Amino acid sequence: MMFDRRDVLKSCLALSAAATLPRMAGAQGAFAVQPGPWRNFEVVTRLEIAKPTGKTQAWVPVPAVNEAGWFRSLGSTWTTNAPTAALARDPRYGAEMLHVVWADGEPAPAVEVTSRVSARDRATDFAAAAKAAPLSDAERTLYTGGTELIPTDGIVKATSDKVTAGAASDVDKARAIYEWIVENTFRDAKVRGCGIGDIAAMLKSGNLGGKCADLNALYVGLARAAGLPARDVYGIRVAPSKFGYKSLGAGSEIITKAQHCRAEVYLSGFGWVPIDPADVRKVALEEPPGHLAMDDPKVAAARKTLFGASETNWLAYNFAHDLALPGSAGGKLGFLMYPQAETAGLRLDCLDPDSFRYTIRAKELPAA
């Protein structure tokens, strides 16, 4: 894979030029995200096991993110015909899930989980550093370390060093990585689900196509390799975009296949900053009429906004990687963003909700 600093400089020039392009008009005008009123959502996950045999159990992710400026997890309730159902919490990242175990021989295992959250838009003013709380040593270690799918050495470190060469500050490094990913990757519609996020394999193969769990994981890995704390935030879209982007919101109350992860980078003085190069590439591929050029006003506006801001028509589950499901007969998950289930010791395909038989619905609640 060949690139040099000129690629990054061209990207930055393109970003500057984007400010002069016509703005995309949506329901509320330009794609100018600013913190506003909190919005409340209810998400209901209904899961059934079609052909249970032997021991049958499930793990349903529930919101466990609480960030003072933009997201509150307000609790989850559930109904089930299982004798055992309890919340489980990952000790490393704080991810939460409902773990359900049915009685052997139960012919129709089912569970319904209702979660409520409160969220609002967020934006970073890079012209005025805030008084963000510093990370603890433990947090910095966690969010600069490698994972099984996101290593920070080898080709990842070498790529990060080249992309950030000459960057004078952490903000410059963070932006250089973002611009490089926007320029050099693409959204691959053939990838199942949100992808798997094996970034070393992507870089070694030179195939930089994927979806959000691939492209935003690549951002996290390159940022960590550059010494910047970074993390994925795994979640699901729950409402349409109020800025008119068809590709950046849920199209109906049924959000079963609307999972989306975002990235964040921690920048001193600014705190955790939202970053989403994957959604820039999604806009380029999917925003009507489709296959838009990178200098299209819709793409340019998304590219400008999604470094530092995010529209929170979206629910955040957790930040977890390399997650072991309690009581599971299978291996670790790279991340937890979909319902999981096993029957007779075999894990079901979470990316096939029709045969797995789960549905997820969302609705916005009236303001309190």
Secondary structure by P-SEA (a helix, b strand, c coil): ccccaaaaaaaaaaaaaaaacbbbbcccccccccccbbbbbbbbbbbbbccccccccbbbbccccccccccccccccccccccbbbbbbccccbbbbbbbbbcccccccbbbbbbbbbbbbbbbccccccccccccaaaaaaaacccccccccaaaaaaaaaaacccccaaaaaaaaaaaaaacbbbbcccccccccaaaaaaaaccccccccaaaaaaaaaaaaacbbbbbbbbccccccccccccccccccccccbbbbbbbbbbccccbbbbbaaaaaaaaccccccccccccaaaaaaaaccccccccccccccccccccccccccccccccccccccccccccccccccccbbbbbbbbcccc
